[in-house]
Amino acid sequence: MATTPVPVKQSAPAVTGTPDIWRSFRTEMDRLFDRFTGGFGMVTFPSFRSEPAFTVPSPAVDITEGDTSFTFTAELPGMTEKDIQVSLSGNTLLIKGEKRQEKEEKDKGYYLSERSFGEFQRSFILPEGVDGEKIDARFANGVLTVTVPKTVQATPKKIEVKAA
């Protein structure tokens, strides 16, 4: 299986007036509202939210912790590595993406042209003891895998238990 590296951008922590915990809470509430209203074919109300009315649903992300790293895995069907951005700002890992689709059909008596696009954004606050300089992001077969290694100090050490 071939994997394509996705560049991880390092940036200074974003300065906002809103604490990260509230931004994360709002994102989760927005996602919950979108999932609820999406089942009824309703459109979200842009007057209540700062996001566009039509967006790509936020992908589910599986997070696993190993002895030496954390792994974030997101299924992003129909996207390429060029559609995805992974960045680290302070201790916040950000995964953004934009999906564009165009369809055009010409036949006798009709012409059909459809365009759709949408964006998603997921952010995760990383725990203490991760090495932000060595984050690796790879994309293969519609699956993004971001590996965040732990620092040597954060890696658990096995201590042998001896009989007395």
C-alpha positions in Angstrom: 0.0 0.0 0.0 1.5 3.3 -1.1 1.3 6.2 1.3 1.6 9.9 0.5 3.1 12.2 3.1 1.0 15.2 4.1 3.0 18.2 5.3 2.4 19.2 8.9 2.7 23.0 9.3 4.1 24.4 12.6 2.7 27.7 13.6 2.6 29.9 16.7 -0.3 29.3 19.0 -3.4 31.1 17.8 -4.4 34.1 20.0 -8.1 34.1 20.6 -10.3 35.6 23.3 -12.1 32.2 23.6 -10.5 29.5 25.7 -9.8 26.3 23.8 -12.2 24.3 25.9 -15.1 26.5 24.9 -14.1 26.4 21.2 -14.0 22.6 21.4 -17.3 22.5 23.2 -18.9 24.7 20.6 -17.5 22.6 17.7 -18.9 19.4 19.3 -22.3 21.1 19.9 -22.3 22.3 16.2 -21.5 18.8 15.1 -24.3 17.3 17.2 -26.8 19.9 15.8 -25.7 19.2 12.2 -26.1 15.4 12.7 -29.6 16.0 14.2 -30.8 18.4 11.5 -29.1 16.6 8.7 -31.3 13.5 9.2 -34.4 15.6 8.4 -32.9 17.2 5.3 -32.8 20.6 7.1 -30.3 23.3 6.3 -28.4 24.8 9.2 -29.1 28.4 9.9 -26.2 30.7 9.1 -27.6 33.5 11.3 -26.9 31.4 14.4 -23.4 30.2 13.3 -20.3 31.6 11.9 -19.8 28.7 9.5 -21.2 28.4 5.9 -24.7 26.8 5.7 -23.4 23.9 3.5 -20.4 22.0 4.9 -18.8 18.6 4.6 -19.7 16.6 7.7 -16.8 16.5 10.1 -15.1 13.1 9.8 -15.0 10.7 12.7 -11.4 10.4 14.0 -10.1 7.4 15.9 -7.4 8.2 18.4 -5.2 5.4 19.9 -2.3 5.6 22.3 0.7 3.3 22.1 3.8 3.1 24.2 5.7 5.6 22.0 3.0 7.6 20.2 -0.6 8.7 19.7 -2.2 7.9 16.4 -5.1 9.8 14.8 -6.9 8.1 12.0 -9.6 9.7 9.8 -11.5 8.3 6.9 -11.7 10.9 4.1 -13.2 9.2 1.1 -13.1 11.1 -2.2 -10.3 13.4 -1.1 -6.6 13.6 -1.9 -3.6 14.7 0.1 -3.8 18.1 -1.6 -7.3 18.6 -0.1 -6.1 18.1 3.5 -4.1 20.4 5.8 -2.6 19.2 9.1 -1.1 21.9 11.4 0.1 22.2 15.0 -0.4 25.5 16.9 0.9 25.3 20.4 -0.6 22.1 21.8 -3.5 22.0 19.3 -3.5 19.6 16.4 -5.7 20.9 13.6 -7.0 18.8 10.7 -8.7 20.7 7.9 -10.0 19.7 4.5 -12.0 20.9 1.6 -13.9 18.6 -0.9 -14.9 19.8 -4.3 -17.0 17.9 -6.8 -18.1 18.9 -10.3 -20.4 17.0 -12.6 -21.3 17.9 -16.1 -23.6 16.1 -18.5 -24.5 17.0 -22.0 -27.1 15.1 -24.1 -29.9 15.7 -26.5 -32.2 18.4 -25.2 -30.5 19.0 -21.8 -27.3 20.2 -20.1 -26.6 19.4 -16.5 -23.9 21.1 -14.5 -23.6 20.5 -10.7 -20.9 21.8 -8.4 -20.6 21.2 -4.7 -17.9 21.9 -2.2 -17.5 22.0 1.5 -15.0 22.3 4.3 -14.4 20.5 7.6 -12.2 21.2 10.5 -11.3 19.1 13.6 -9.0 20.2 16.4 -7.5 18.2 19.2 -5.6 19.4 22.3 -2.5 17.3 22.7 -1.4 16.2 26.1 2.0 17.1 27.7 4.9 15.1 26.6 4.5 14.9 22.8 7.2 15.8 20.3 5.6 18.4 18.0 8.7 18.5 15.8 8.4 14.8 14.7 4.7 14.6 13.8 4.1 12.5 10.7 0.9 12.6 8.5 0.3 10.1 5.7 -2.6 9.7 3.4 -3.4 6.4 1.6 -6.6 5.0 0.1 -8.8 7.7 1.6 -7.4 7.3 5.1 -5.4 10.0 6.9 -3.0 8.7 9.6 -1.3 11.3 11.9 1.3 9.9 14.2 2.3 12.1 17.2 5.4 10.7 19.0 5.8 11.0 22.7 9.0 12.5 24.1 11.5 10.2 25.9 10.3 11.5 29.2 6.7 10.7 28.5 7.4 7.1 27.2 6.5 4.6 30.0 9.4 2.6 31.4 8.9 -1.0 32.4 10.3 -1.7 35.8 11.1 -5.3 36.6 9.6 -6.7 39.7 12.0 -9.1 41.5 11.1 -11.7 44.1 12.3 -10.9 47.5 
